[in-house]
């Protein structure tokens, strides 16, 4: 979920980062471990990873994926047009926006898929502030809201594979049957 959130946050930040014209700006090649500085020279963080046009900056509080075009060469590393506080605030806002969008999409009848997106595990039956009840083959399964995520294709998923979900449901069902049997025997 954290990786997914980082990707969603990065996408939101890329969309929110204004394009800065840099005529004849030297080519910047971000590398893992490089320091990243803000517009006033204050340290923002370090480059955590680089892949496919995205550079992940670790501020110490958050990780944010930015496009390579967001960086310029600085004397002792790289620079971006945001301070550490601005970048952390943007990550927190993107996370809050993504969570709000996810919660709004958890409405009755919404299809829920496994973490891989390969299997449909059920549909949302109802939701409260802490739990979402999913109808799985006629059985109501109550999951914490934190178990849900928005997948890359916009579908709603849970943070478990189909096998993990099935094992959890079967384990819970077996435990409930054992407890019911024990109560019946105690009477």
N, C-alpha and C positions, 0 to 999 in steps of 0.2 A: 504494500500500500504506500509505503514511504517513497519507493521508487516511482510509483505511478503519480503520486502527489508532486514529486520533483519534476516529472515530465510535464504535468498539467501546469504547474507553476511556471516552468520555463516557457511553455507555449504562451501563457498569459503575459509574461514579461516581454517576450519577443514582440508581441502585438502592441504592448504599451510603450516600448522603447522607441523614442523618436529617432528617425533616420538623421544622421549627422553627415553633412557633406564634408568629405575630406579630400580636397583636391591634392593630387600627387602625394597622398599619404603613403608612408612606407608600408609594405606588406607586414602584417603582424602575424606571427606564428605562435599562438599560445601553447605553452607546455605545462604539464603537470608540475605543480610546486611553485610556479611563478606567482609573485605577489601582484595583487590587483589594488590599484589606488583610485580614489574618487577625484572629482574635478578640482578639489582644493588640496590634493596631495595626501589626504588622510587615507590610511589603510582600510580597504573594504574587505579583503580576504585573500584566499589563495586559489589557484586553479586546481580543482579536484580531479577533473577528467576532461578529455577532449575527444569528441567523436561526431562524425557526419555534420559538420558545420555548427555544432553546439559546444559551448564551453561551460562546464559546470563550475561555478564559483562557490566556495565554502566560506561563509562569513563567520563561522564559529557558532552561529545560532541557526542558520539555515543554509540550504544548498539551492542555488538558482541556476537554471540553464539559460544562457544568453547566446545569441548568434555571434559568430566571429566578427561580424561587422560592427559590433558594439564596442570593440576594443581598439585602443590606439597604443602606440609604443610610449612608455614612460622611461625616465632615466634608469630606474631600478626595477622595472617590471612592465606591467600593463596598466592602462587607465581606462575608466569608464565614466560616463556622464552622471553617475549616481553615487551618493555617499553610502556608507555602510547602513546608516539608519534608513535611508530611502529604499535601499535594496531589501533590507529586512522587512520593512513596512509593506513593500510591494509583494513579497513572498507571502506574508501573513494575510494580506487582502486577497490574493489569488487563492490561497487555501480556503479562506472563509467563503469566498464566492463559489468555489467548486463544491464545498460542503453544502452550502445553501441550495445549489442547483441539484445536487444528488438527493437531498432530503425532499425537495419539491417533486422529484421524479418518482419517489417511492409511493405511488398511489395504487389503490386496489386494481388488480388486473395486469399490472406491469410484470412482464416476463423477467425472470431472474436466471442468470447463467452462472456456470462455474467460473473460477478464476481464469481459466484458459479461453472461455467463451465458446467452448466446443459443445457443452451440454446444457440444456435447460433443466434447472432443478425445480422449478415451480413458478408460481405467480404470487405477487404480493396480495395478501388477504386484508391486512390492516396494519396500521403503524401508530405508535405513540412516541413520546419524546425519547425513550430509551430502547424500544424493541420494535422489530418488524416481524409480523407473522406471515410466513410463506406457506401457501398451499402446495404441498409436495405429494402428488399422487393421492389426494384425498386426506392427507394427514397434515394437520397444522403444526408447523415447526417455527418456534419463536427464536429469533436471532437478534443479537445486539446491533444497533444501528451502525456501530463501528465495523461490523463485518461486511458492509456493503461498499461498493465502489462503482464509479463510472468507468467503463472500459474504453479503449481507444476508439472503437466504432460508435460510441455513444450508448451502447447497451448497458444495462444494469447487471452487475455481477457481485459475487461474494468472494471472500478471500480464501476460498477452499476449492480444491479440485473436486470433481464429481465423486471420486473414491473417498476422499476425506469427509465430504458431506454425508455420503451414504453410511460410512462407518460411524460418524457422530450420531446420525439419526437412529441407526440400529443399536448403537450402544446406549443411547438415551432410552429407547424403547425397551431394550432388554432390562435396563436398570429399573425402569418404572414397573415392568412386569414382575421383577424380583421383589421390589418393595411391596407391590400389591399382594403377592403371594405370602410374604412375611406377615403383613397385616392381617390377612385372612386366617393364617395359622395361629396368630397370637390371640385371636378372638375366640 
